[in-house]
Amino acid sequence: MELIGIEDFLKLDIRLAKVLSAERVEGSEKLLKLRVSLGDEERTLMAGIAKHYEPEELIGKKVLILANLKPRKIFGVESQGMVLALSDGENLSLIVPDRDIKEGAKAS
């Protein structure tokens, strides 16, 4: 694995987002369409987590997202970031805070 400098890490805008809505994407077994709040703005994200999470269990959950990823169209929907998760190959877990903190908070 290539090592990066702190200047590379500082380019990442990792923030806490609250899931406002979640729905399955027609034609995909793994995608969920999420609407999230970053406190002062809302975004739509496409997340490949449908095999591990039901849409209704995500609503109200706070998750980490990569907020400054270039938008890209997935299944015709513009995804404005990426949900961060951990995977061991079989299992997947969203990265969630262990304390109550406002959405929009930046990772450091």
N, C-alpha and C positions, 0 to 999 in steps of 0.2 A: 504494500500500500504506500502511495506517495505521501510524504509529509508536507503539510502546508504551514505557512507562516501566519502569525496573528493577523496580519493585514488581509489575508484571504478570509479568515473567519469573520473579521469585522465587516466584510461585505454582505454577510448573511443577515437578513432581517427576520429573525425567528420571534414570533409573537403568540400570545395567548388569544384564542378565539373561542367564542361561545356558539355552539351549534343551535341555530334557530329552527331549522327544518332539515329533514333528510328524506330522500326517496330513492327507490331503485331506478336504474336506468334501463329502459326498454331495450332489449337486444343484447344486454351485457349481463353475465353472471357475476362479475366481480365489482362493478362500479356502483357507487352511490353518489347522488347529486346532493351536496350539502349547501345550505345557506348559512353563513356564519357572521357574527358580529365581532368587530375589532374595537368596539367601544364607540368610536366616532365614524365608523363606516361599516357597510355590509358588503360581503363578497360571496360569489358562487365558486365552489370548489368541486372538482370531480375526484373522488377517492376510491382506490381499488381495495376496499375493505368489506365488500358485501358478503364474502364467504365467512367472515368472522363477526360481523355485527349486523343486527337488525336495525332498520332506520329509526324505529320508535325508541330504542334504548339510547340513541345518541342525542336526542333533543334535550337541551339544557346542559349537556356535558361541555366542559372546557377542555380544549385540546391545543397542542402546539402546531403552528403552521409556519411554513416558509412563505413569508409574505411578499418577498421581492423576486419571486420566480417569474420569468416572462410568461404572460398569458398564452394559453394554447387551446385550440378547439379540440374537444374530445367528444365524440358522438354528437357533434353539432352544437355543443355547449362550450362557451368560453370558460375555462378554468383559470381562476385568478389566484393561484397559489397551490401549495401542496400540504396535505395533512402529514405530520410526522408520526411514525410508528416504529415499533421494534418487532423484529421477526427472527425466529430461530429456525426457519425453514418450514415448520409445521404450524406453529402458533404465531399469532399477531396480537400486539397490544398497543393501544394508543398511548401516547405520552401525555399524562395528565398531572396537574399540580397537586401537591399534598396539602395545600392550604388555600383558603379563599383569597383570590387575588383578582383584580379587575381585568376584564378582557382588554386586549391591546397592550398589556405589559410585555416588555421586550426581554428576551433571554439574554443573559450575560455570563 
